[in-house]
């Protein structure tokens, strides 16, 4: 992306091109300007960060140009090329019933195989090049070795058979065709099974408005683009608008909803001199702010950088199949070279070359290439049926032996809204609706979070509130006024104590244990009712926490909410370890520290403030009802927003991993047995694995892997 020429200004004139939006290449000096470019030009995005992340990781560093559509196209075109090759060429020298030849068919096979090798084999050759450059050979290198040896030796065999008039040399065009097609199919299945993700970074940019209202030097209001904002500018933010930048309030008082960016469930009262965060939502008051942060200095830009860095670091995790393929590559390479040397001494050059090539060909991972994709396809299908969206197949492998699950409070363990949790009538001659008429009379004109929550509750019950006269805001106490010729007061618990009045502990307990805020209604000095507000704990959360403990997984709560509310929820749910008043970097640092200590941790969250932590954790799990940014940063999405679905995911992950390991043994087991036999280790007793027998074993192994994958079931 283009560099910002002025650190305190957001530019808009430079067009973002395709390469600049490849988030895998984003530099650390991204600014909010670039975020807005991403927002403005998002329709030009064809390759998004998550797609690149999954492809680079899941496919061993495959060329970034490959994406879902290209793989589908490559598979079908390669299959069209492979069918005539399979029909016209023998399988490792073994003629199948459906095969046939005719004069000149060898030339057709050579031409088609050459096109297939260049076209269908390109992603594997490119992937192998990247793996070798990183000195980390894996699946791509193993496949590239197989198809390259198959093609080059078959080309040699063609020349030898047609022009050198030597004894017939066996070609491997059949193996070349089947390997390329099966490997393309495996990667296509895997990519198709995993949901394509939007860019979390783009969603962060969309939190900011396109235009803002600025007070110019003459003191007049003017509408300008966000890209034209400088630090120290004065902006007007009206009720319901998003804060366009970080800033400090110069004039006015309001309640700010910061739940999406900090996790604070309650609206926060902000007055003159207080700071506000770009991306948060202004409440009911109009304020003027002085811009303190734009571009890379802004809060959201820092969150974006944390997300990007964490995703890049986590993408280096190595898959099980890559580990197996790495060792198989070295084994095949060493075994082939040793076989060549041994047979060169014991026999002659043609025999030595034949044995070495046979080893390399038999090492081709037909079954191994399908072992994981078939299980992933089955697993993602089962997950979707049970309210789970698997966006990163490595989440399954990484969930094995989790040490802890770190949980956001607001929206994950709780409903995520500051609302009325209960009304208790404390006077015998009163009804709830009557009490709410008096409470609503005072609260309907207020703009603080408690009033907003109360009025929403009253509106849902369709209660017409009374009119109030002489309304007063009593600092440190509450609201007072005259309603229906009665003196009415809504006060806090301090005023209750001051008046030497008490409420039965059994009545208060359910609300206090969940950290609710309680207000009391007095009419003509008489205590009439209490109304409790808070972020309701989800009914299934308590049993979920206990289930985690029973599995030996430690639940840890991370929240941007205040310590008082966090303590109440933690105690109610039975969570022993929790951290409160955290900003996004705080959550991310805790997870980073745990992972550096060698612990495997999952993070569950739903807010923008959770995005860096979700990306940093071994496994990120997002609540489906949460923000797009959190969902895009996660590996797994709970589409039903039910924390108990995490237990289903843990069970599915365990079953899936078991199937993966079983399939890897079937896939690699064939090679473990076939490679030494192909090399001729049992030649002294007259046993040498013929290419035809090797091909039969290879096919049998592939069929077993496919059947085993289909037997995967989720247990509840």
MOZINOR-V813188 format. One record per helix or strand. SS is the DSSP state (2 for helix, 1 for strand). FROM is the first residue (numbers start at 1). TO is the last residue. Records with the same first field share a line. If there is no record, write none. Layout:
# MOZINOR-V813188
SS: FROM-TO / FROM-TO
This chain:
# MOZINOR-V813188
1: 9-9 / 91-91 / 94-94 / 211-215 / 221-225 / 230-230 / 234-237 / 242-242 / 246-251 / 254-257 / 268-270 / 275-276 / 281-282 / 287-293 / 388-390 / 404-408 / 414-425 / 468-474 / 478-483 / 486-491 / 517-523 / 526-537 / 554-558 / 577-579 / 601-605 / 619-623 / 636-638
2: 19-21 / 23-25 / 32-40 / 42-44 / 49-58 / 68-88 / 105-119 / 122-133 / 139-164 / 173-193 / 200-205 / 226-228 / 259-262 / 295-297 / 299-314 / 320-346 / 349-362 / 366-385 / 394-398 / 409-413 / 432-443 / 449-460 / 493-498 / 505-512 / 541-550 / 563-573 / 584-596 / 608-616 / 628-633 / 645-679 / 683-685 / 691-710
